[in-house]
Amino acid sequence: MSLLDLFNKNQYVIAGTLLFLAGFIAIMGIITAEAFYPTVYTTSGNEISDLGGTRPPNSIITQPSAIIFNSTMIVTGIMSLISSYCIFLIYRKLLFSIPFTIFGIGVLGVGIFPGNIEVLHPIFALTTFISGGVAAITSYKIIKTPFSYISICFGVIALSFLFFAGFFIPILGSGGTERWIAYPIVMWLTCLGGYLLGKSTNNN
């Protein structure tokens, strides 16, 4: 059996494993970077991207937090992109594959262009949040109930906190609001990985 045949046979396994690990790596990478942050860091007052570098003009980059966070985002982005390709080969649903691919590109960009890089980082961060929420919603095209309903809820929550951030920031802080955008997407990512791994068992 060639490598291509092996790849085609195990697309569920590859996509499921990578997504499950991507969600785990994203959460644990953020927690680890927070733990190593040498100055005061709060989930309400600090955005997640502050771990890689705070906003200009007076940017602060702290190590090893920056390298941990940026590496985490790069690895998560690459894993998401590979998974997106595998999922497209399985389901051929552009309504899901397009936003999910954009999500992978966005996460990768967040890692390559950390928070201290003006213009590019905000663009990739916003791209990640919007496409991630949309991908969670449109994943109903490839998954079954009740997980499809849960995924839609995750996407709606993420997008609601993004578009109504002005309302939530006075209550949760900028960091808390951002986490209500990012973490539902990360949780959905992990759940989707588990779902695909379950499908791989059923398809053997």
N, C-alpha and C positions, 0 to 999 in steps of 0.2 A: 504494500500500500504506500503510495506516494505521500509526501507532506501535504500536498493540496487535498488529496482524498481524506486524509486524517483531519485536516482543518475543516472541511465541509461537513464531516460526520459529527464533529464535536463543537459546532458553533454555539449551541445552547450552553455547553459546559464552559467554553471560553468566555462568552459574554457574561454569563451568570457569575462565574468566579471573579472576573475582573471588576464587575460592578459591585459585588459584595465587598471585595477588598478595597475598592475605591472609596466607598462610604466609610468603611472602618478606618482607612488611612487618613481620610480627610478629618474625621472627628478627633482621632488620637494625635494627629499631627498638630492640629490647632491647640489641643489641650497641652501637649508637650511644649509647644512654643510659648504658650501662656505661662507655664510653670518655670521656664527659663528666663522669662522677661525680667530684667534686672531692676526696673523701676515699678512704681505703682501702676497696675493694669486692672481695670474693672470691666466687667461685661456690659455695664450700662454706659460708661463714659468713653470706652475705647472701641473703635470699629475693629472687626476681625483683621482687616488689611494692615492695621497699625503694627501687627506682628512682623510684617515684611518691611515696613517703612512708613512713617507718618507722612501726612500731606505736606507739600512744599508751601511756603518758601523755607521754613525752618524745619526741614525734615530730620527725623531721628531714626537711625538704623541701629538696632541692638543685636548683638550676636550672643549665643547661637540661635536666638529666636528667628531672626530673618532667614537664615539659610534653611532652618527646619520648615518654616512656613512656606517659603517659596518652592522648596523641593517637593513639599507635600502637594501643592497646587499643580506643579508640573507633572508629577506622577499621576495624580488624579485625572488631569486633563488627558494625558496619553491613554490611560486605561479606558476612559469614557469614549474616546475616539475609536479605539479598536473595537470596543463593545458595540458602538453605533454601527460600524461596518458589518459586524457579524449579525446584528439584529436586522439590518436592512436585507441581508442575504436570506434570512429566515422568512421574514414577513412581507418585504417589499412594500412597506407603508410609508410613503414620503411625508404624510401629514405628521408622523412621529419622527421619522429619521432626520428630517431637515432641522427642526428645532433642537433635537438631541445632539446632532453633530455640531451645531452652532454653540451649544452649551459646552461641549468638550473643548472647542476652540477658545471659548471665553475663559474657562478655568485655566487652560494652558497659558493664556495671555496674562492672567492675573499673577501667575508664578514668574513668568518671564519679565513682566513689567510691574514691579511691586509698587506699593502706595506712594513712595517718594517720587515716582515718575509722573510728571504732570501730563494731563490729557489722555495718554494711552491707558493708564491704569483705570481711571473712571469709566472709560469706554468699555474695556473688557469686563470690568466688574458689573456694570449695568447690563451688558450683553449676557453674562452668566446668569444673573438673577431673572431677567425676562425670559430668556430661552429655557432656563431650567424649569420655571413655573409652567410655561406653555408645554414643554415636553412631558411634564408630569400629568397635565390635563389630557393631552393627546395620546398618551400611552394607553388610553382606553381602547384604541384601535388594535392593540396587540395582546391585551390581557383580559382576563375574564372577571366577572363579579365574584366576590365582593371587593376584590383588590382594585378593580377599576374605579369603584366609587371612592375608595380611600385615596387613590392616587389623584383623582380630580380634586378632592378636598385639600390634599397637600399643596397642589398647584395653586388653587384659589387662595389659600392662606398666604402663601409666599407672595403672590402678586398683589393681594390686598394690602399687606404690610408695606410693600414696595411703593404702590401708587398712593397710599394714604399715609406715607411716612410722616408727613407734617403733623398729622393728628397723633400718631403714636410716640414720636420722639419726646414730647414733653412728659409723657407717662413712663416710658421705658428707657429713655436715653437713646442716643444714636447707635450705641453698641447693642443694646437690647433689641431695638427695632430691627437692626440688620440681622441679628441672629434668628429672629422670627421669619426673616426672608430666606436665609441660607439653610438653616437646620431642617426645615420641612423638606427641602429639596434633597439634602444629604440623606435623610431618613428614607425618602422615596427611592433614592438610588440604591441603598442597601437592600430595601425590600424587593425592588425589581430584580436585583441579582439573585436573591433567594428564590423568587418566583421562577426565574429562568433555569436555575439549578434543579428545581422541582420538575420543570418541563423536560429537562434532559433525562431524568429518570424514567418519565412516562414514555419518552420517545425511543428508549433503548429496546 
